[in-house]
Amino acid sequence: MNTYVYTLGDALYINLTNQCTNRCEFCVRNLHPGVGGYDLWLDKEPTAQEVIERIGDPSKYSEVVFCGYGEPMVKLDEIIAIARVLKEKGTKIRINTNGQANLYHGKNIVPLLEGLVDVVSISLNAPTAEKYQEICHSIYGVDAFDAVLDFARECAKVIPKVVFTVVDLLPPEDMERCRRIADEIGVELRVRKLME
Ligand code: SF4
């Protein structure tokens, strides 16, 4: 219980929180208590120090991924504190996020990640604000989508690799529109399988 550090393949995943600003229709949390056989509902959110101690030697992992079973960027201070320690050891760091951190924190937090984070993977999910809100039910309403795009633009300025993800259930025309959005912003688009 209280699994806040776990491995999948050769990567290490960090589960800082179950909080999220979305309620996505396809969220794996609606179906399962976790992934990879881990129960990822937290009794208590871990501190940065607890995570650092639990990680131990990060050199045996291909990358460390802040993923949550929720939205990791809610725990920005913890991400920065942990990433600083990992970066000193040369660890590759990725954040999987819904891209609403600047709305949540009320300012552009992306510069704080510069030099610490190698990859930011942002769930795009839809090609328009209305469709995004229909699927993701953000607490910020239809404003969320444009904020996600702005967040990606900010990330593209300072993060070495930025990826938009969409699930493979999107209709082809929506997929194509998502691809054009990714191209315009200058980030990759990755189509991922919906978890079942
Ligand atoms: S943003 Fe991620 S964690 Fe949050 S509801 Fe959507 S799929 Fe679930």
Residues whose N, C-alpha, C, O or C-beta is under 5 A from the ligand:
A	BS01	SF4	C20 N22 R23 C24 C27 Y69 G70 E71 N98
